[in-house]
Amino acid sequence: MRVLALDIGSVRIGAAVSDSLGIIAQGLGVWRAENDEWLSDFDEAIRKYDPKVIVVGLPLRTDGKISEAAERVKVIVDGLRANYPEREFVMQDERFTTVIAQRAMIEADTSRRGRKKNVDKVAAVIILEDWLESHRQ
C-alpha cells in the first residue's frame, strides 16, 4: 500500500510518496500553493500512485498547541477529504521537520538556492518516514 505525504505551506507544498511496501519514502516534488494550482498536481499523484492514506503535516507550535498555520492546514484537509472520500487523511505532527530538512541539506552541502527549492519536499519525506516508522508491524 502506498502512502502520500504533504507538507503544506502558504507558498509551497512538498510532496512525498512511499514505495508499494510502505518502507521507503521518496520525494515527489514541490508544488506552488498559490491559487490552488497544486490541486492538479495532487490529483495527478493520486491517479499515478493510488495511495490509500495521505499523511499531512500539522504545523503545531513548539508547545504542541494549534497554530494559525495548523488551522489553515485543517481547513485544506477538510476540503481534500470532501473531494477524495475514498482516501484516509491523517494529520502528523510536523514540528521541526523543516529545521531537520534544512540541516540535512546543509550537511549534504546543498547550495542555499537548492535548499530553498527543495526544503518542502525533504520535509514531506521526513513527515512520511516518521509516519511509516510509527506504523510498521
Beta strands, then each sheet from edge to edge (+ up, - down):
strand 1: 3-8
strand 2: 12-18
strand 3: 25-32
strand 4: 53-58
strand 5: 88-93
sheet 1: 3+ 2- 1+ 4+ 5+
end
